[in-house]
Amino acid sequence: MAIPLNGVRVLDLSTEVAGPYATKLLADAGADVVKIEAPAGDPLRRWKASAQLGDAAPLPEGEDGALFRFLNASKRSAVLDLETAEGREALIGLAASADLVVESFVSGRMAELGLSFAALSAANPKLSLLSITPFGQDGPWAARPATEFTLQAQLGSTPARGYSDRMPLSAGGRLGEYVSGTYASAGALAALRAARISGQGEHVDVSTCEAMLLSFQTFQYIHAQLEPGTKVGRSVETPSIEHAKDGWVGFCTITGQQWKDFTVVIDRPELGEDPALLAAHTRFGEWEKVSAAINGWMKEHTVAEAVEKAELLRVPVAPIGNGQTVLETDQFVERGVFEKNPAGFAQPRVPYRLGVGENRPFGPAPALGQHTSEVVGAPAKRGASAPGAPAPPARDAAPQPMEGLVVVDFTAFWAGPVATSYFSALGADVVKIESIQRPDGMRFAGGITPKESQKLWELSPVVHGANTNKRGITLDLDSEAGLALAKRLIEQADIVIENFSPRVIEGFGLGWDGVHALNPEAIMVRMPAFGLSGPWRDRTGFAMTIEQATGLAWVTGYPDRSPIVPRGCCDPLGGMTAAFATLLALEVRRQGGGGQLVEVPLVEVGLNAAAEQVAEYSAYGELLERRGNRGPGAAPQGVYACANDELIAVAVTTDEQWRALVGALGAADFSADAALGSAQGRRAAQDAIDAGLAAIFAERDVADCVDVLTKAGVPAAPLLNARDVRPHPHLEARGFFVTHEHPEAGPIGYPSFPMRFSGHYLPVQRATHLLGEHNDEVLREKLGLSDDELTKLRADKVIGERPTFM
C-alpha cells in the first residue's frame, strides 16, 4: 500500500506545539521531516507539565519529555545555528532539496536572518514556506506578544465561559495550538498540491489568532451583524457536565428535540414543554431551576445508568474522560486507539484511517542533533537555482489546487461543513445536499430572533460562517426520486463526504459499498463522532460530547467545581483534520490508488488534542487537573478586573517578561522580592501576586494597561464580548473579513480561512447559500433535468426551498 507523502521532505524549524503537531501529521503520512534545532535544542524537550506546575519532579538531565516525544516521533534532528552565516548557508543548501520549510519565529525574523521566502525560493522555486505566528506575517499587531491564553481572551472565548460568581475561564490544555497546527497541516498539503501543479512554491502564512477566532466561538461576530447591540453573557451549558452517584457524565442538547428527549431521561418531561427552555441560549437564564431538576435525578443514578438511558433516547452523552480513564474506555480499547510510543508511554494513533494507503509506524523521537551529519552532509537531490535567482513572481490570487473537482456534501452542523468549505475555497465545486424535510439542524440553532418576513432558517451564524462558496440543493432521500438523483450526482463526484451517525447514510444505501459501486474513483469521507466500529458506533455526538469524552473538558474549569466544556473547538478541529486526510487520499489517487474510504472519528481527533494528558499519566503517573486560569506555561497567568468593570488577561511566560511587567506597572513591591525572579518562585507565590496585580489593575483603564504591557513585551489582552470582536484593528487591516450581500440576512462580513498563500487569503467568492438555492442550476447543469421535471420534483416535495414544517 502506498504511503501518501513518501518522498516529501520537510525542514521543521518550529517549536512549541502548533508547528510540531502540523509536521507530526506530515511525518505520520510518510514525509521525511527533519527537525532543525538550535545548539541548545527545542525547549519543549525539557517540558513536563506536571513538573512545571510544581506537582512532580522535573525530568532527569538529558531525558526528553513525553509531549516532545509524542509530537516528534518519526522525525530526524539536525543542529544548525542560524545565528551564524555557516548555519544559514547550510539551511539554504538543505532547502534546495526540500519541499516544505515550517517555522514559528516571531514575524519578520526569517527575513532578518536572510531566510525569507524569496531567499528560499531562489534556492528552490518549488519550495513552500509555512509560517505559524500569533497574528500572521503583517498587520499592525504582527509583532505583538501573545499566548493562547491572551488570544482566547480577546477573541470572546474566555469572557463567555464560566459562572457569574467567578472570573471568566479560559479553555484548559493547549487546544488553540492544536487547532492552529491542524489548519497549518491542511494549508501545507494545499501548498504542496499547488506547487506540483504550477511548479511554484507558496508562502503559507498561518495566523493562530485567526484560527482560534474560527474555533473558539460560534461566529458570534456574525450574530452581532444579524442582531446589532446584543451581547452574549458568561454561561455554562444546561445540561452539560453533571455529577452522578459515582462520577461525572456529560450531555449535549443542541436542538430542541434533544432537549425534549433529555427531559425524558431525567423523568421531567414537563420541562420539555416549557417554551422558555426549548432553546439552549434561553436555558442559560434558567440555570438554577433546570440544574435543580437535573441534580435531583443524577444523584440517584450512576454514570452507566445515565449513559444507557441517554443513548436509548439518542441524546448525545459521554462519561467524562481524563488522562487515566480514556485508556480504559471500552470504545477506545476495542478500536485500538492508543498505541505505544517507542519511549514506552501510551499515545493516540493518527486521527484518521485511510482505506488505501497507510501511515508510517511511529518511530522514536530523535536525540538532539542525532542526524546532523547524515542530513547536512548529504548531497542535494535536486538542482538548486543559480545564486541570485529572481524572487518568486508576485501572485494576484491564492492558488486553487482543487479546481475541477466535484464534492457531493451530505454534511451538517459544523465539523463537516468546515471541511467542505475549505474544499470550496481551494476551488472545488461543492454541492451541499439538504432536504426540506430535514434541513441542516444548525439552521435552527442560531439563537436569532428573526425580524418580520425574515426566514429563521437562513439566519444561523454557524451556517453562515461554515458554508460560504458552496452551492446548495435539497433532495428528499426518503423518496425514490430524490435518492436516485443523489446517486447520479455521486457518479460524477470526486469526493463524497458525510458526518451523520453511521446508521443514517447507510440506511439510504450510501455507505462505502454503495458509493464505491456507483463510482470506483470516488473518495468517500466519513466523520462519525466515535468511529465506524466499536460499542459507541451508533451514538450521536457533537463537539462538546467529544470534549467531554476525551479529557479536554476535564482540564477546563475551576479546581473546586465541575469540568466545563471548551465549547465547540472540536468541530473545526475535526473538520480540518478531515480536510487534511482527504488531501492525502487525493494524493494516493494521483499515484494510482483509485477511490477509497477515509474515516475521521471526531473523538480520535479530540484524543490527539488531549494527548498530553495520556502521555503525562502513562509516562509519569501524573493526572493533569483543572487549574482555573492558571497553567503550566506561565506564572502569573490570570484574569484581573480593571476600572469600569472591564477585565484584562495577562500571561508571563519568561523571567524577562516578569521584569518588564514589574517595570511597566511600577510594581515596586514585586521588584523587591528576589524569589519572584524565577518561574518556580512566582508559581509558589501566585496567590500573593494575583492579589497585588488585582490591586494595581483595579483603578486603571484596561486599554491603557494592555498598551503599556504589550509595548513592554508582556502578553496581555482585554476580555472582549464575543459579539464585540469586530471591528478588530488587526484583522480588518489584514482584510480577513469579506462582505457579501445575503438575500435574507443582508450584508455579512464573512471570515476567511486563517492562512494566506503568498499574500492572499483563499477567496470568499459568495455568501452562504439559501436552502435549496441552486436546485434548478445544479440539477439542470449536472443531470440535465428539464423545467417540467423540476416542476414535478418541487410539487412532490422532492426538492424545495422552504422547510415542510415551517
N, C-alpha and C positions, 0 to 999 in steps of 0.2 A: 504494500500500500504506500501511496505517495506521502511524503512529509511536506506539508504545504509550502513552507518557507525554506526548504533545503536550498542552499546556495546563496541565500540572502545574508549579507554581512552588515552588522550594526556596531557602531562605536558608541558606547554609552558613557557619557561624561557626567550623568546626572547623579544626584544624591537625594537623601530623604526617601519619600515613598512614591510619589506620583510618577517620576521618571523611571525608577527601577521597576515599578509594577507594570508600566507600559512595555518595557523591554523584557520583563519576565514573560508576558503574554507572547511576545515575538519569539523569545527563546523556546518556550514550550511548543510553539508551532514549527520549530525547526531552524530558526535563524541562528547564525553564529554571532552571538553577542559578546563583544569584547568590552569589559568594563575598564575604562581608562581612569586611573586613580592618581591623586597626588601622592608624593612620598609618604605622607602621614596616613594615607588611606581614607576611605569613606568613613565619616564619623559614625554612621549607622552601624559599623562593625562593633562598636563599643556599647550599643544600645541594648538595654534590658529594662522594660517598662517598670516592672516591679521594683527594681533597684533604684531607678530614677525617682520613684515615689517614696523611697525610704522603707519599703516593706520587705526587702530582701537584700542579700549580699550582692555586691557588684560582680561582674564577670571576672573570672580569673585572667590574669595577664596573658595576652596572646590569643584568647578564645573569642571567636566571633559570636554575636548574639543570634538568637533564633529568628528574629524578624529579618535580619540581614540574610541569613541562610535561606529563608523562605523566598525572599524577593530576588535572590541572586543565584539560585540553583541553576545549573547547566550553563553558566556563563564562564568566560575566561577573564583573567585580570592582567592588565599591564600597567606598570607605573610610568607615568610621564609627568615631568614638572613643567607645566605650561607657563610658569613664570619665567622660564628660560627660553632663549632662542632655539636651543637644541631640542627642547621638548615640543615646542610649537612646530618646528620643522618636521619632527618625527610624526606628529599628528597629521600634518598635511600629506605626508607620504602615505600614511595609512588610509587617509580619505580617498586617495587615488584608486583604491581597490575596494571601497565600501559602497553600500547602497544608501545608508542612513546614518546620520550622526544625531544623537539625542543629548540635550544639555538643559541644565536648570540653573545656570548662573543668573545673577542679577541682570536685568535687562541692560543691554549695551556692553556687557563685559566681554563677550566673544569678539566684538568689533575692536575693543581696546586691546585685546590680545593678538589682533591681526588674524582672527579666525572667523571673520564674518562669512555670511552665506556667499558673498561674491568671491571671497578668497578661497573658500572650499570648492566652489563651482569651477574656479579656474583650474583646480587640480583634477576635477571630475565633474563634467557638466550634468551627468545623470544622478549625481548625489543629491539626496534630500536632507534638509536640516530640520529637526523637530526641537523647538524651544518651548519649555514649560516654565512659566513665571506667574506670580500672583496677579498681575494686571496686564500682561502682554508686553510686546516689544516697543510700543509707542503709546502716546497719550499723556495727559498731564500727571497721571499717577504711576507711570511706568516704573519709576524707581522708589515708590512709596513702600515703606516697610509694612509687612502684613504677615499674619499667620492664619491658619484655618479658623482659629477662634475669633479673630477680629473680622475676618471675612463673613463668617456666619452672622455676626452682629449687624454689620452694615447692609446685609442683603435681606434682612427681615426674617431670618430663621430663628435666631435666639429670642428676639422680642415676642414671638408668638408661642413659645413653648414654656410650660410650667404653670405653677399655681399662683394665684393673686397675692398670697401672703408671703411669697418668697421672691428673690430676684429671678429674672428670666434665666433659662437654661440653654446652654449650647448642647448640640448633639455630641455624645461621647465617642471615643476612639479617634481614628484619623480618616473618617469616612470621606471628607472632602478631597483628600489626596487620592484615594482610590477612584473617586468619581473623575477627577481631573486626569489621572493616569489612564482610565478606560477611554475617555474621549480622545486622549492623545494616541492611544494604540489604534483606534479606528481612523484617526487622521493620518497616522503613519502608513497604514495599508492603502488608504486612498492615494497618498502621495506616491507610493511605490507603484501602484497600478497606473497612475497618470504618467509617471516617468517612463514606464515601459511603453506606453502608447506614444508619447511625444518625444522621448529622448532627452527631456529636460527635467531636472530635479525641481523640487519645490521647497520653499522655506515655510514650514507649518508652525504658526505662532499660536500656541495654546495658552489661554488665559484661565487660570484657576478661578478667578472671580466670576468670569462669565459662565464657566462650567457649573459652579456652585449656584449661581442665580437660576440656572435651568433645572436644578435638582433639589435645592434646599427650601423651596417654597413653591406653592402650586399656582404659579403665574398670577399672583395677587396684584401685580402691577397692571395686568390686563383687566382684572376685576375693577381696579380703580378707574380705568378708562370707561368701563361699562356702567359703573355706578360711582361717579365722582363724589368725593367728600366722605366716603365711608372708610372705616378702619377695621382692622382685624385685631381682636384682643388676644391676650395671653390665655392659653387654654390647654386642657388635656382632653383627648377624645373620650367620649362616653357612649358605649363602653369601650374600654381599651384593655389595660393590663390589670387584672383583678386577682385578689388573693383567695384561693380556695382553701380547703381544710389542710392540704398538705403541700402547698406551693403556689406559684404564680401561673396564671393562664391568660393568654391574650386573645381578644376578639377584635373584629373589624366589621363595621357596618357602614359601608359607603352609600348603598342605595336604600331607599325607603323600604323595599321589600326585605332586605337583610335586617333592618331594624325591627320590623314586624316579626320576623322569624326569631330574632333574638329574644323578644319579649315572651315568646312561647317557650324558649329554652329555660328562662328563669321563672316560668309559671306566672307571669304577669301580663297576659295578652291584652288587658285593658290599656296598658301603656302604649301598645301599638296602634290603638285607635285615637290617641291624642294627637291632633294635627300639629300642636306646638312642638312635638317631639319627633316628628317624622323626618325632618332634615337634620343632618349632622351638625350644621352650624347653629341651629336653634337649640339643640340639646345642651350646648355649652352653657347657656344661661340657666338651665335647669339641673346643673350638675349635682347639687346636693340631693334633690328629690330623686333623681334617677339612680345615683350612687347608693342611696339607702336601700332601694329595691334590689339592686344587683348584689350588694353585700349581704343582704338577708338571705338570698338564695345560695351564694357562693360559700358561706361559712358552713353550710350543711352538706356540701358536695366536694369530692376530691377533684384533682386536676383531670384524671382519667374519665370520671363521670361527666364533667363539664365538656371535655373534648368530644366524647362519644355522642352526647346529645346534640351539641352544636353541629357536628359533622352530619348527623342524621338529617338535620334541617337545613343543611348547606349554608350555614353561617361560617364565614372564614374564621378559623381558630387554630391556635398552636400553643403547646406548652412553652414557657419562656426558657430559652436556651442560654447557656453560658459556656465558657471555655472547657468546663468539665463535662456537662451533661450532653452537649452535642455529640461527643464521642461515643455515647451510649444510646443515642436516639435510634429507634428501630428503622426509620426510613433511611437514615444515613448509613447505618450498618449494613442493611440489606443491599443498598446500591453501591457499597464500597466507596463512599465519597471521600473518606480520609485515607491517605497513603502515608508511608513512612518517608520522611526526608532522609537523605543519606546520612545526616548527622544524628538520626535516631528518633527525633520527635515526630509527632503527627502533624500533617498539613492537609488542607483540602486539595483535591485534584483540580485540573483545569475546569473552568466553569461552563463547559460546553462539550458536546460529543459530536464528532463527525462520523457519518456512515461510511464515507470513502475518504481515505487519508487518515493519518494518525499523528498523534503528538509524540514528541521525543520523551522518553522516560526521564524522570528527574535525575539529573546528575548533581554532584556536590557543588556547593558554592566554592569559588576559588579562594585560595590564600592570597594575601596581598602580593601582587606582582608575580604570581606563580607562572604566568605565561609571557612575561615581558620579552624574554629572549626569542621565543618562537614567533611572537607577534611582530615585534619591531624589526627583527632580523629577516623576516620572510620577504621575498621579492613580491612586488606588486603584481596582481593577476591581470590588471587592466592597464592599458597605457594612460598615463596622465597627460593632460593638456600641456602645451608648451608654457614655460614661465611667462607671466604677463598676459595670459589669455584674457579676452574681454569678459566683462561681467555678464551674468545671465541676462537675456533680454527682458525688458520690462513687460509685465503682463497687463492686460486690460480687464481681466476677469479671473475668477478661480477656475480650476480645471473641472471638467465634467466626465470623470472616468467611468461612470455608469451609463453614459448616454447610449441610447439604443436598446437598453434592457427594459423588460416589462415585468412589473411586480404586481401580482394579484394579492391584495392586502385584506385579510379577514380579521385584522387585529382590532382591539377596542381598549378603552380606558387609557392607560398612559404608557406602559412599558413597550408594548408592540408598536403603537403609533410613533414613538421616538425613533425606533429603528427605521421604519418606512419613511419617516420624514427626512432622515439622513440620506436614504437612498434617493429620494426625490431631489434633495439639494445637490447630490452628486450627478444628477442628470437623468436618472431613471424615470420612466413613465409609471407612476404608481396609481393604481386603480383601487380605491378603498371601497369595500363592499359592506354595506349595512342592509337593514330591511326596515320597512315602515312598521312591521310588526314588532321588531326588536332593534331599535337603533342602538348605536354605541351608548352603553349605560352612562358614560361620563357626560353625555349631553344633559343629563338631569341631575348632576351632582355639583353644579357650579355655585350654588348659594346666591344666585342672581334673582332679583325681583324684576320681572320684565315690565316695561312701560306698555301702555295701551297699544295694541296692534303688534307688539313685538312677539316673536316666536321664542318661547323659553328654550327650546332645544337647540337654538342657534347661538346661545349666549354663554356657554360654558367656557371659563378661562382656560382650562386644561385642554379642551378640544381645540380652541384657537391656538394655543401655544405649541401643540404637538402634531398639527396636521396641515401645515402650510405646504403649498406646491403640488398637492395631490389632486386627483380627480375623484369625485365621489359618486357612487351609484348605489341603488338599492335593488336587492333581489331577495325574494322570499324563498329561501332554500327548503322550506317545508312543502313548497309546491313543486310539481313535476317540471313545470316550465322554468321556474327560477333555478332549480338545481341543474337542469340541462344547460342553461345559459352560463352558469358558473363553470361547468365542466368545459364548455367551449372556450371560455377565457383562459382556463388553466392550460389548455392545449397550446396556447400562444405564449405562455409565461416563461420567463427565465427563473423567477423566484415566486414561490407561494409561501405565505407566512401567516401564522395564526397564533393567538395566545389565550385560547379558551382552556378550561379544564379538558383533559384528553378525551373524555367521552363525547363532548359536544360535536367536534368536527368529524369524529369517527362515526357518529350517528348519521351523518349525511353521506357516508361512504367516501369521505375526502381525507382519510388518513393517508399515511405514506404509501401504502399499497395502492390505494385508489388514484392518488396523484401520479405515482410513477407509471401506472398503467396508461394513464391519459397522456403523459408527457415524460418519456425516459430521461430527457435532458434537463428537466426542471429541478431546481434545488428547493426542497421544502424545509422551512424553518419553523420549528415548533417551540413555543415558550411556555410550557406548563409551570405552574407555581412550584411543584415538588418533583417533577420528572415524569417520564412515561412508564415507570415501573415502581414497585415498592408499595407498602401498605397505605401510603398517603397519596397514591397516584391520582385519585379522582377528587381529592379535596380542592375546594376553591381557595384562592389566596391572593391577596393584594400586597402592595409594597409593605404596608405596616405589619401584615402577617409574617412576611419574610424577616422583617426587623425583629419581630418577637421571637421567631424560631431560631435565629442564628446567633444571638448574643449581642447584636447591635443595640437593642433596647436595654439589655442587661447593664451596659456601661453608661447609659444615659439616665440622669435623674439625680435627685438629692440622696445622700447616703442613708438617710433615715426614712425614706419613702419608697413607693413602688418604682420599678423601672418605668421609663417613658419612651415612647417610640420616637425615633428621629423624625418621622413623619414624611415618608414618601420617597426618600432618596433612592431606594432600591428599584424603583420603576425606571428612571432614566439610566441608572447603572446597569440594569438588566437589558434595557433596550440597546444601549451602545455595545454591550457585550455581544448581543445577538448580531448587531451590525458588523462587529469585528469577525465573528465566526462565519457570517455569510460571505464576507470578502475573502476569507480563507477558502471557503467552498468554491467560490468563483475561480480562484487561482488553481485549485485542484481540477476543476472542469477545464480550464485553459490548458492544463497539462495532459488532458485526455481522460480525466476521471469520470466524466459524464455527470448526470444528476445524482443527488444524494439527499439523505435526511440529515438535518442539523438539529440537534436537541440542545436547548438552552434553558435548563431549570433555574428559575429565579432564585430558589433557595440556595443553590450551589454558587451563584454569583454572590449572594449575601455572605455565604460562609467564607469566600475568598476575601471579602472586605473585612471580615471579622477574624481573619486568620491569626492575628497576633494573640488573641485570647487563647486559642487552642495551642499555639506554639509555646506561650508562656506556661500554660498548665502542664502540657506533656513534657516540656523540656526541664522545667524548674519546679513544678508542683505549685505554682503561684496562680491563684484565681484573681483576675483583674475585676475590680468592682466599680460601682458608681462613685464619683468624686464631686458631684455638682459641677461647678465651673472650673475646678482645678484639674490639672492634668500633668502627666509626667514630663512634658516637654518645656514647661515654662514655670517660673516662680519669681514673682507673683503672677497669677492669672486670675482675673475676675471681672465682674460687672459692678460698677460703682455708680451711686447717684450723684448727679451734678445739680446745679441750680435749675429752677423751673421744671422740676420733675423729669428732667432728661437723664439719660443713662449713658455711660461710657464703658467700653470693653478695652482692657489693657492686658497685654501678654509680654512678659520679659523672658527672653529665651537665652540671653548671654549675660555674663558679668559686665561687659561693656555697655549693654543696653540698660542694665541696672544703674550704672554710674550716670548714664545720660538722663535717665528718668529722675534721679535724685537732683541732678543739676537743673534740669528743665523746670521742675516743680518747686525748687528751692526748699527741699525737704532736709533741713539740717539735722534733724533727729536721726534720720536714716544714715546719713553720711558719717555720723559719729560712732556707729556700731560696726566694727570691723567684721564681725561674724556674718553680716549680711552681704559681704563681698563675694560670697560663693553661693552657688545654687543650693547646696546642701544646707547652708546656714539660713538662707531665705525660706527654704521649704519648712524647716523646723520652726520658723517664726512667722509663718504666713498669717496666722490669726492676728498677730500684732501688726503686721504690715497692712493687712486688709483694713484694720481699724484706723491706722494712720492715713492711708490713702483715702478712705471714706471721709475723714475729716478735711483733708486737703481739697477734695473734689466738691464737697457739699456746697460751697459758696461760689464755685466757678462755673463759667459758661462752658457747655460741652464742646462747642465748636472751637473755642479758644484752647481748651485742653488738648483736643485732638491735633490741632495745628501745631502747638508747641512741642508735643511729644513726637509726632511723626517727623517734624523737621529735625529733631534731635536723634532720629533713627530708632525710635521705640514704636513697635506696633500698637496702634490704638485706633478706635473707630467708635462713632456714635451708634447707638442701637436705634435703627430705623424701623418704623412700622412697615410691614411687608408691602403695603399699598403706597408707601411713600418713597420707594426705591427710585422711581422716576420723578423728575429728571435727575439723572446721575451724571455729574460733570465729566467723569472719565469715560463712561460707556457712550454717552452722547457724542463726545469728541471723537471716539473711535468708529462711530457710525454703526453701533451694534444693533440698534433698532431700525426697522424698515416699516414705514407706514403704508398700509393699503386700505382702501375703502371696502368694507364688508357690507353686502346688501341689507343685512338685518342689524348688525351691531354698529355700523358706521365706521369711521376711521379708527384703525387699530395699529398701534406700534408693535409689530411682531419682532421677537428676538431672533437673532442669527444663531448659527451653531458657534460654539466658543473656540473657533480656530480660524485663522486666516491662512490662505495659501498665497504666498508671495505678495502679501499686502492686501488681499481681497477676501472678504467673507464669502462663504458659499451663498449663492443667490437665494433670496426670498422673493420669488417671482410673482406670487399671487397669494391672496388671502385664503384662509381655510374655507373649504367648500361647504356649501349648504347641503342639507340632507337630500341626496338624490340629484344634486345639481347637474351632473353630467350624464344622466341616464341616456338621453337621446344621443348626445355626442358620442359617447363611448360605444353604445350598442349599435349605432349606425356604422361608426368607423371600424370597429374591430370585428363585429359579427354580421354586418350588412343588413340589419333589420330595416324594414320599411315603415312608413308612417302608420299604416294600418296595423302592423304587428305591434308597434309601440302603443298604439291606442288600446288595443286589446289587452296587452300586458298591464297597462295602467288601470283599465276597467276591472280586471281580475285581481288587482292589488298585488300583482307580482312585483311591480315597480311603483314608485310614487315619491312624493316629496313632502309628505306630512305623516307623522305617526298615526296609526289607525286609532289609537286610544286618546288622542288629543282633539 
